[in-house]
Amino acid sequence: FKEKIHRLADDKPSLFEGISEEISERFNHLISKVENQSTQIDAMQIERQQADEKSKQQIKELERSLETYQNELQYERQVRAEQLVFAATPTMLSEDISLSINENYQKQIDQLQRQLFEKDEEQTLSNEHRNEVELELKTIIKNHELTMVKYKEKVLALVEERNQFIEQQEISSTQHQNQMVQMTECNNLMRHEIDELKESTERHQHVTSQTLEEMNILQVLIEEKCLLLAHQIDSNAKLQVDIEDQRIYNEELSNEYKNEIETLTKERSNLVQELEQKTLSTISTSNNECQTNDDQYETLEIVKEKVKQIANERPHLFDGVSQETNDRVEHLISIVENQIIQINQLEQKLSQNYVEQGVFQERLNKVEIELQQTLMKKYEVLLQERDVLIEQQSRRLTERLVVIH
């Protein structure tokens, strides 16, 4: 065994490179070599089996392709035989066949022309529909701009009304202050007269020449004058209290008007920003969007009619006044300067305007939501129609190609 290993090492020294000359190490090296070679043989056998399977599949495919080629050759032979048969037939038969073939070609050409004409009509209809959608979208945007302009005018009118009311309140407060000064002066004069009367009574008491009846009459007159002066003082005090209460009420009312105008301006700015954002988003994403319902425009018209509701409810307040809102508001403000009852009516009118503004805001929000929903629906419908048209056109093109081939 050792001699065989030495002989193998002498015959093939390349197998034992890097290994000592001991028999055990050489034997272990040979065993590892044999194991590696056995694994390589197994792998090669597996690869051979896979190659055999692939070759079998390729042979089958080649056989199938051979069958197809044979069938094609047989078909060509039949066609050539038929052509020879047709060539052997009389000329009349060939002319009939050519005429039938020409008729078939003419029918196919007519059918293709009809299909092209139908496609052109569908294309024109789709273009008209797209133009209608663009026109309706432009009208919607224009209506939004008009509503924003009207809303802006209304806010400006309210601001002017607020400023005029504040000026009138300042004027009325200065008048009330002047009246209070005059009343204090009048009270001082009355007190001075009372003091003079008291002094005169004292002087008359010291006079002995006057009779008792004259003294009694003078006392009665003095008492009546004192009662009258006291009553006037009480009425002046009440009037002063009423004026002070009215001044406080007017200040509170002016503050309320200021707050309402500030809220209206904030709401107007927010509404302008929202409408600008929504109109920009709808213009950028909806080149193929369609029209909205006419009910939305009718709701906006209803909002405009709400402005005239106060004039319709109280027509007697606007006798001899034009139908413009600014003139009516100025007329109401002029009434407020002189009468407290008309101030209450103006407060009711402003509260109604505030309620109508809330209703207008709610309706405007609803209209915006409905507009967005309808635009999204129409956009989806247009996308579906576009996909259907593309599919139809692709089918027709494939059919034309098949017919041409």
Steps between C-alpha positions, in 0.01 A plus 500: 500500500784735589680409178185583299474839672869574433456391139197728463699785652785434258270472197283806590688731732251778424242322716712533814623859481525659844462166683769317700634161403325317782272223390207600724488859371531386139226244561270760658574734208407225254177430691406872492583511129280197435215658699529826306510313172193298600310821580612650168389183321158523668469864402602421145244219487229740618607753237499226240146400598388863477673534164332179381160638607568829323614316190185289510286814529691660214453185292125512571487867406693430184261217417206735555658768285573234239136398505391860461740550210375178342141620541592835347673327210200278448271803512718680245495193277120494520483870424731460202299204378183706529669787318601262224144370486367856481755581234382200298136617515354727232556874501137575590537310826819691583327829421210409730742409776693825453175695503391331823841572649476864390152525647625360828787749499260782415272395787794496737609844376145636547484353848834657588382837365182476707702417808730795433200730455345375826830552677522857367145569617577364845812713512304813407235418762765454766659833401162676518434343840840615625437855372162506674661388824767771473237766427287394795804501725580855389142609573522345848824684571348825374196454726731443797685821420172693477383364836832595656473854363146534639608363836791745506263789424271388782790489746613848393145629546491352851834661580370838380186447705712423806709814450193720452334352807814564708512861379133546582550347845788737565285794390210383718735447798631857463142626480408304813798643682397852398147428622638372830705820539192710424295299751759548771501873430119502513505314832746749639276787389199334659685451825604864491137602447394277791761663720377843393142398574601375842677828566196691382276294731730575788493865412122494470471333837684789656268746336219580741308732272375214282184326597464139597305417186775633278748296699294183459452562127871563465576183696269296275660645189845431637407140583351445154812647340717278717299189406519594133875552524545171688294320236711657225819398684375141530403491133838643403675236712297222337573647158869512586491134606317407179755691294785321675333160444442588135864599463617169650257310279623685191862421589417130545308499172790664317740242645268222383492655153879519498530133598246397237682695228834344602351149489343574162832623361677189633233272353522686170882461485476129586229451240708680236801278574291179492330596174832594338658169607204294382469678169876456436483128591196444281663685202829304529347154541178512300570565130234238421252581779135570420229741607343539845131522581308823446359465852826634641463826310139526617614469862739791447216705354290418810781637715489828307126524556555466876659843497168649392302310766512781757375753247211269409412435866503871600420709191372796706856566624623572147237742366665743260829306500658330197536121481878506543626342819733787589219760485275284718772450757571876512129562547492259794808665653336844474195361681728354771639847578164633620287209624584218742228279352668509158830405669328182619371439148854544364626249757238250385601562139867441579419180689297380202792585272729298727264202484474536122879516481522169688238347268692635202823348634332162557342501156825606342679212674230258381528637147877458506470141627238416236711666232806300600301175508343561160834596349662184635213286366516664159877462497467127572237466227729676254788273594280195445384635164858569401604144591205358304590712196862390520396136519263541206765672291759233582253226408413670175865545411571133572199400290621720214847353520354148496281585200794659315721199561 
